[in-house]
Amino acid sequence: MLVQKTLNLSDVSLKMDGETGKFAGYASVFNGIDSYGDTILKGAFESTLKNAKPKMFFNHEWTMPIGKWTKIKEDDHGLWVEGELTDGIGLSADVRAAMKHGTLDGLS
């Protein structure tokens, strides 16, 4: 069974790099309680990250990646990500605009 969870961007602190489509920040933080009452512990992403970087999709739409992760790592605080949205994809431009404006307010 697939369970979708959302993490507010205010909890993870993603930062955009101007008009480039690059962004970085914590995609998940450890030891908090999410909307489902779950707590993510250090090591939660370890085995997944050993195999490969996941693809970047928007809203669980798996037909076309909207960008790529350039760096993903766990540290003592949480899951640090650096990514870049793909130029030339309409949805990537929409996501970039929404992130920049602050109307896109979560990761899932």
N, C-alpha and C positions, 0 to 999 in steps of 0.2 A: 504494500500500500504506500503510495506517495503522499507524504505530508509536506505541505508548503508552509513555511514560516517566514515572517517578515521582521526585519530589524530596522528600527528607525535610524536614519542617517544622523540624527542628533546624538545618538548613542555611539556612533562609530567614527565620526569626524573625517569625512572624505574631503579633500581639497583639490580643486581644479587648477590646472596650469594654463591660464589665459585661454586663448583660442585654439590651442593645439589638440585638445581632446585628451590630454594626459591627465590622470588623476591618481591620487595616492591617499592612503589612510587605513584605518582599522575597519575591516569588513565585519569583524566579530570581536567582542571583548569577553574575556574570561570572568567567571564567578558572578555574573549578574543573573537576574531572573527575567526570562523573556515572557511574551504574552501568553505562552502555554504553560508557564510555571517551570520551565526547564532551565537548567544552569549548564553552560558550556564550560568544560574544564580544559586546562592546558593538556595538550596531547590529542585533543579531539580530531584534529585535521592531519595528524602526523602520517598515518598510513596512506591516506589519499594523496598527499603531496609527494610521497616517495615514488609513486607510479608516474604521475604526469600532472601538468597544470590543467585545471579544468577549463573548458571553453567559456567565453563570456557571452551570455544570452540575456535578453531583456524579458522579464515577466514570464520566465519558464518557457518561452517560445523557442523551441529547439531546431527550427528550420534553418536559421542563418545566424551565425555569431555576429555580434555588433562591434566587436573589438577583440583585443587580446590582452591577457595578463602578462606583464613583463617581469613581475616579481611577486611571489607569494611566499610568505614565511610565517611561522609561529614564533612569537617571542613571549616574554613573561606577561605581557599585557593582553595579547590577543592575536588575531590573524591579520597581519599587515599585508596589504595588497597595493600594487602599482599596476596601472593599466592604461591602455590607449584605445580610444574609440576609432573605428575605421572610417576614414574619409570616403565619401562617395556612396555611402549607404544612408538612405533617407532616415531610417529609424535611429541610426547612430547620431545624426545631426539633431533629431528631435530629443534624444536622451541628453546630449550635450547641452542643448538649450535649457532643458528642464533642470538639469543639475546646476547649471550656472545661475539660473533664476531662483532656485530653491524650491521649485514646485514638485520636483521628484524628491520624495522624502523618505525613501526606504530601500533596503536591499532584501532580497528573499532567496 
